């Protein structure tokens, strides 16, 4: 059965190069596509005869029931699908009809294959979207549906959620795709985020290192060893969002490292973020919040803290006193420092949820 929409596209293109009227008929000889709208739906005698004898038919002169022209059967995958009729082309109609039929057959096959590929791509993308958002266990039918599309959802995977910079050529979709094999998946989530699903197999380590090396300048959330995509994606996403805030100078944010911080950021303890919120609100002028976090990150190394914040070392004791006055936490006390860092993580978690 002819795809009318595809055949219409072909005739529209060919009409620019042929002055004669072109009609496409189905296997019964009825006109289904034509450059002459007046003959749509009519039975064409030239087409009927060409289909009956499975060969070219030419009429040199107009008659009461049929205009002059030529008709040729059209084939697709070795089967007749209809006929092309070229009318009013004069003495050259026979040769033109042959040329036209071959051209139409080639274009039709190319467009049909392109359409099938596009449909399969859309089907694959739809499946990947469902897989990414499916929270329940995988059913046997869902697994088989993936296998039909060449996607193995069983076993364990490593998810790499890469937040790329637009001007970074090394993390473009085409470059990353070339680092993967046919069992891995690259799923663009947005203009600046790519989700890479690596099948954990014998080649996994090399692929993983290649991808991480390509994205060494990108903030990346990673979750390894997961058998459920949605769970792993959420873990990688939370690791990425919170990791950028807690560790801005680092680029790899692995769930194994981040899971305690993620748990603290989601904890329902009332007022946990209050201590750090006070520093942000009341210590803005003296950068007390930045001082507290830098102090914790650099393990109290005064010289490194001064270099990081571009301040004189004599200002550090003053800032530590002001921090204690505002939020009641002494950075010289390990428990207080732990509480303040937990407060910062809860505060950062809320900030990450807003972004």
BELQUI-V188440 format. One record per residue. N is the residue number from 1. SS is DSSP state (~ for helix, > for strand, _ for the rest). OMEGA is omega in whole degrees, -180 to 180 (NA if undefined). D_FIRST is the distance of its C-alpha to the first C-alpha in Angstrom with 2 decimals. Layout:
n=[N:N]
ss=[SS:SS]
omega=[OMEGA:OMEGA]
d_first=[D_FIRST:D_FIRST]
//
This chain:
n=[1:2:3:4:5:6:7:8:9:10:11:12:13:14:15:16:17:18:19:20:21:22:23:24:25:26:27:28:29:30:31:32:33:34:35:36:37:38:39:40:41:42:43:44:45:46:47:48:49:50:51:52:53:54:55:56:57:58:59:60:61:62:63:64:65:66:67:68:69:70:71:72:73:74:75:76:77:78:79:80:81:82:83:84:85:86:87:88:89:90:91:92:93:94:95:96:97:98:99:100:101:102:103:104:105:106:107:108:109:110:111:112:113:114:115:116:117:118:119:120:121:122:123:124:125:126:127:128:129:130:131:132:133:134:135:136:137:138:139:140:141:142:143:144:145:146:147:148:149:150:151:152:153:154:155:156:157:158:159:160:161:162:163:164:165:166:167:168:169:170:171:172:173:174:175:176:177:178:179:180:181:182:183:184:185:186:187:188:189:190:191:192:193:194:195:196:197:198:199:200:201:202:203:204:205:206:207:208:209:210:211:212:213:214:215:216:217:218:219:220:221:222:223:224:225:226:227:228:229:230:231:232:233:234:235:236:237:238:239:240:241:242:243:244:245:246:247:248:249:250:251:252:253:254:255:256:257:258:259:260:261:262:263:264:265:266:267:268:269:270:271:272:273:274:275:276:277:278:279:280:281:282:283:284:285:286:287:288:289:290:291:292:293:294:295:296:297:298:299:300:301:302:303:304:305:306:307:308:309:310:311:312:313:314:315:316:317:318:319:320:321:322:323:324:325:326:327:328:329:330:331:332:333:334:335:336:337:338:339:340:341:342:343:344:345:346:347:348:349:350:351:352:353:354:355]
ss=[_:_:_:~:~:~:~:~:~:~:~:~:~:~:~:_:_:_:_:_:>:>:>:>:>:_:_:_:_:>:>:>:>:>:_:_:~:~:~:_:_:_:>:_:~:~:~:~:~:~:~:~:~:_:_:_:>:>:>:_:_:_:_:_:_:_:_:_:>:>:>:>:>:>:>:>:_:_:>:>:>:>:>:>:>:>:>:_:_:~:~:~:~:~:~:~:~:~:~:~:~:~:~:~:~:~:~:~:~:~:~:~:~:~:~:~:~:~:~:~:~:~:~:~:~:~:~:~:~:~:~:~:~:_:_:_:_:_:_:~:~:~:~:~:~:~:~:~:_:_:_:_:_:_:_:_:>:>:>:>:>:>:>:_:_:_:_:_:~:~:~:_:~:~:~:~:~:~:_:_:_:_:_:_:>:>:>:>:_:_:_:_:>:>:>:>:>:>:>:_:_:_:_:~:~:~:~:~:~:~:~:~:~:~:_:_:_:_:>:>:>:>:>:>:>:>:_:_:~:~:~:~:~:~:~:~:~:~:~:~:~:~:~:~:~:~:_:_:_:_:_:>:>:>:~:~:~:~:~:~:~:~:~:~:~:_:_:_:_:_:_:_:_:~:~:~:~:~:~:~:~:~:_:_:_:_:_:~:~:~:~:~:~:~:~:~:~:_:_:_:_:~:~:~:~:~:~:~:~:_:_:_:_:~:~:~:~:~:~:~:~:~:~:~:~:~:~:_:_:_:_:_:_:~:~:~:~:~:~:~:~:~:~:~:~:~:~:~:~:~:~:~:~:~:_]
omega=[-176:172:-174:-177:179:-180:178:178:-179:-178:177:180:-176:-178:179:-176:-178:179:-179:177:179:177:174:179:175:-174:177:-178:179:-180:-179:177:-179:174:176:-174:-177:-178:-180:178:180:172:-178:-176:178:180:180:-180:180:179:-179:-178:179:-179:-179:176:-179:174:-173:-177:176:173:-180:-175:-176:176:177:180:-180:178:178:175:176:-179:174:-177:174:178:177:178:-179:-180:175:-179:178:-174:174:-178:178:-175:-178:-174:-178:-180:179:180:178:179:-179:-178:179:179:-180:180:-180:-180:-179:179:180:-178:177:178:178:179:179:179:179:179:179:177:179:178:179:179:178:178:180:178:179:180:-178:-174:-180:-177:-180:177:-179:176:179:179:180:178:-180:178:176:179:179:-180:180:-178:178:-177:179:180:-176:-180:169:179:177:179:-172:178:-172:172:-173:-178:-179:-177:-176:179:176:-177:-178:180:-180:-179:-180:179:-174:172:-171:177:179:-175:172:-176:177:-180:179:-179:-176:179:175:174:-179:-179:-178:174:-179:-179:-174:-179:-172:-174:-180:180:-179:-179:178:-179:180:179:179:-178:-174:179:-177:170:-172:174:-174:171:-176:172:-178:177:-179:-172:-176:179:-180:180:179:179:179:-180:179:178:180:-176:-178:-179:179:-180:-177:-176:-175:-179:177:-178:178:-179:-177:-179:180:178:-170:-170:177:179:178:178:178:-178:-179:-175:-178:-179:-177:173:-178:-177:-173:-177:-179:178:178:178:180:-175:-172:-178:-175:-176:-178:180:-176:179:178:180:-179:-177:178:178:-179:-178:-176:174:176:179:-172:-178:179:179:179:179:-178:-176:-179:179:178:-177:-180:-180:-177:180:178:-178:178:178:-179:178:180:179:-175:-173:177:-179:-179:-178:177:179:-173:-179:177:179:177:-180:-180:179:176:177:178:-180:178:177:180:178:178:178:180:179:-180:-175:NA]
d_first=[0.00:3.81:6.59:8.94:11.95:11.84:11.33:14.17:16.29:16.02:17.01:19.77:21.18:21.10:22.64:25.81:26.32:25.41:27.48:25.45:22.69:19.14:16.13:12.40:10.92:7.69:8.25:10.95:12.69:12.68:13.45:11.44:13.41:16.87:20.28:21.79:21.17:22.90:20.16:17.33:15.89:17.76:16.91:17.69:19.79:19.60:15.83:16.12:18.95:17.41:14.45:17.12:19.43:16.93:19.24:20.55:22.03:24.81:26.88:30.07:31.38:30.30:30.54:30.69:27.07:25.45:26.32:27.08:24.56:22.20:18.57:16.86:13.71:11.48:10.85:9.69:11.76:13.11:10.13:9.20:6.09:8.41:11.99:14.49:17.57:20.87:23.55:27.28:27.65:30.59:31.56:29.54:26.15:25.49:26.15:24.40:21.17:21.27:22.15:19.49:16.63:18.02:18.54:15.05:13.66:16.38:15.98:12.25:13.06:16.12:14.71:12.03:15.06:17.24:15.17:15.16:18.84:19.55:18.06:20.10:23.08:22.90:22.66:25.57:27.57:27.17:28.41:31.30:32.29:32.41:34.32:36.77:37.57:37.48:41.10:40.86:40.69:37.42:35.75:34.27:30.74:31.27:32.54:29.56:27.19:29.13:29.06:25.24:25.41:28.24:30.97:34.03:35.85:38.51:41.92:43.89:42.97:44.99:43.91:45.01:44.75:45.60:46.70:46.34:48.09:45.84:47.83:47.85:45.62:46.34:44.52:41.43:38.12:37.32:40.80:40.77:37.31:38.72:41.48:39.23:37.33:33.84:35.32:36.81:35.25:36.06:35.23:36.33:37.74:39.05:40.17:43.27:42.40:40.45:40.14:40.25:39.64:41.27:40.83:44.38:44.33:46.39:45.43:45.91:49.37:48.53:45.38:47.32:50.17:47.92:46.17:49.53:51.08:48.34:48.91:52.70:53.26:50.83:51.72:49.75:49.52:49.12:48.69:48.73:48.32:46.16:43.68:42.36:40.60:41.48:45.12:45.32:43.72:46.22:49.03:48.02:47.61:51.02:52.59:51.29:52.35:55.77:56.37:56.15:58.95:61.15:60.82:59.92:61.24:58.96:55.25:54.22:54.32:53.76:53.45:56.12:58.57:57.36:56.98:60.63:60.42:57.18:58.90:61.91:59.78:58.22:61.45:62.44:66.15:67.35:68.81:68.07:67.01:70.09:72.35:69.99:69.02:72.74:72.99:70.05:71.52:75.24:75.29:72.93:75.69:77.00:73.58:74.73:71.28:70.36:73.74:73.34:69.92:70.96:74.11:72.11:69.51:72.24:74.44:77.29:77.82:79.73:79.31:75.55:75.34:77.38:75.28:72.05:73.33:75.56:78.65:82.24:83.08:85.90:83.42:81.79:84.55:84.51:80.78:81.00:83.71:81.69:78.66:80.87:82.44:79.11:77.09:79.82:78.36:80.52:78.63:81.56:80.90:78.04:77.17:77.17:75.04:72.56:72.46:71.93:69.10:67.44:67.88:66.25:63.25:62.78:63.14:60.63:58.17:58.26:57.85:54.80:53.21:53.75:52.10]
//
